[in-house]
Amino acid sequence: MRSTMILALGTALFAAAAVAAPKSGAPADPTLETPGWKAPRNAAGQPDLSGFWSSATMTPTTRNLQIGKEASLPAEQVKVMEARFAAALAQRDETKDPNHLPGSAEDKAKDAKLFAVRPDFEFAGGDVGGYNIFWLDPGNHILEVNGQFRTSIVTTPDGQIPPRKDGKSAARFNYNLDEGASSYLGSFDSYEMRPEGERCITFARNAPPPMLPNGYYNNNYQILQTRDAAVIVAEGIHDARIVRLNASHRTDGVRPRMGDSIGHYEGNALVVETTNLPQPDNFYGAWKDLKVTEWFTRVSPTRVKYRFEVDDPGVWAKPWGGEYEFFPLHGVVYEYACHEGNYALPAILAGARRQEKEAQAAKAKSGAD
């Protein structure tokens, strides 16, 4: 399965469009709303965030410096990029003969056009291994926040993950098991050594805070609200995070899946604070003392602005964060029945056991000789 590589691949989304961008404007206002519009309220008097939403976007988590060093892109360049990607995806997704077998010369030619626009698709998709292009459902538009077309979700000055205080590279912590000391790559002793995406536990960073789009598929959510809680259901592996309203963090030392989330409303925003994150939900290696604060703000009839801030004094010198906007999902979130087709995990372990037996047989034969 390739889902565990999604976050690391996100920085490659714009590799084919290296055009300089203009200087960005003023910092984003988290309370900005559409002029003349008032956020709706639900029966409990809370700002109504309920419904089905999507965070799919072409914009990567961190800025691709091949595009430029600025935070935003001009509208003209965005139109060209979006049109080019849409055309490449459409020609690859054209209806085929039901008896058509993948991997033909025609398919490869179409793939080449698509990979020229999205080089990361060649790794995540294709007709060999993982998911082929048919199953990918990426965002088709560049992220727009407060009228600016963003080059990254992260809002640090350079659009990159801030340097760690210990000097280690943030990239090495993406999918490692024990704070970057060892990677799942090459670890086949047990299912416990495999990443959570392969084990159908948690899908990339769609569900644990901060929630990030993955650039490929399953970026859909349902938000439910009651007087005492808000529930955020992520499509990927159908995780449901329960936010306890007007509550205090637990003090028993237990680290629930996706952390301990409490929240309250400020104006038109739901403010969520999460601590007690478990190690598998680490964010670039931070988890023991990590605090994630999120703002869900209804800013227009068709947008919910999502802003996050991460704070771990032992890892980073100061808090930092990012933002994007949810847009309506014209449909509902269905069950993500991961285990029903999860042949990768037993196959990976079975292959490792086979290799071990072959190695033992070769060693025994060598000794006999």
C-alpha positions, 0 to 999 in steps of 0.5 A: 500500500502506498497511502503512508507515503502521501505526506512526504510526496506532497512537496512534489505537486508543483514540480512542472510549473516553475514560474516566479510568484508575486509578493504576498499581501497582508497576513491572513485574517482568521476571522475574515468573512464574506461581506454582508453575509452572516454565519448560520447558527444551529439549534444550539446557537453554535456557528453551523459547521455541520455537513460534508466537506472536502479539503482536496487541493493541488497545493502541497503541505510545504512550498515547492521552491521551484515555483517561487519563494513567495506565499501566493501565485498570480491568478493567471498562472493558477489558471494555466496550472489547473487547466493543464492538470485537468486536461492531463487527468481527463485524457488519462481517465477517458472511458475505455473498452471494458475488455481493455487491459492496463499497461498498453502503449496508449496508457503509457503515453497518456501516463507520461503526459500526466506525470509531466504535470504531477511527477508524484503520480508516477510513484503513487499511481500508475498501472503497476502496484498501489492504486492506478490512476482511476482510483485517484481523486486529487484536488483540481484547484490551487488553494485559495485563502482570503483571495490569495492562491497559496503555494503551501498550506504551511504559513511559515515565512518560507513555507517550510517546516521550521528547523528542529532545536536538535538540528535533525531533519524534519523529513526523517520523522515522517513515518518512523516508529520511535522518534526517528530512530528507526524506519518502517522501511525494511522492518518486516518482523511483525505487523506492529513494525508496519506503518498504520496506513498498511494496518488500516488504523489511521490514514496519513494525516487526514484524521489526527490533528493537525489535519492535512490534505494528502493530494491523492484521495479520501480528503472528505469529512463529515462534521457533526455538532451537539450541545456537548461535543463536535465530531469530525469524521474523516473518510480515510479509514473512517476515523471519528475524532470527538471534541468535548466542548467546554471541558478540561484535558484528562490528567490520567496520562492516557493517550487516546487515538488522535489525542485528547481534544477539547473545544469551545466556540469563539464568535463564528469559530470552533476552537479545538485544543489537542494534547496527549497525542500517542506516539504513532500520531507524532507530527514530524517527531513531536508528540509527548509535549505537543499541543495542537490548536485548531480553528474551524471558522465558517467564512462563507456559504461554501467555505469553512476556514481551517487554521492550525498551530502546533506548539512543542517547546522541546522540538521547535523554538516557537509555535507555527502552523498553516491553513486551508479552506474546506469546500462542500462535498456534493455527496456523503462520506461512505465507509472506507472498508480498508481491511476488506481488500487489505492484502498488502499487509499479509503479503508483505509479511509472507514475503519476508518469511519466504525470504528468510526461509530461502536465506536459511536454505542457502546458508545450510547448502553453503555449509554443506558444500 
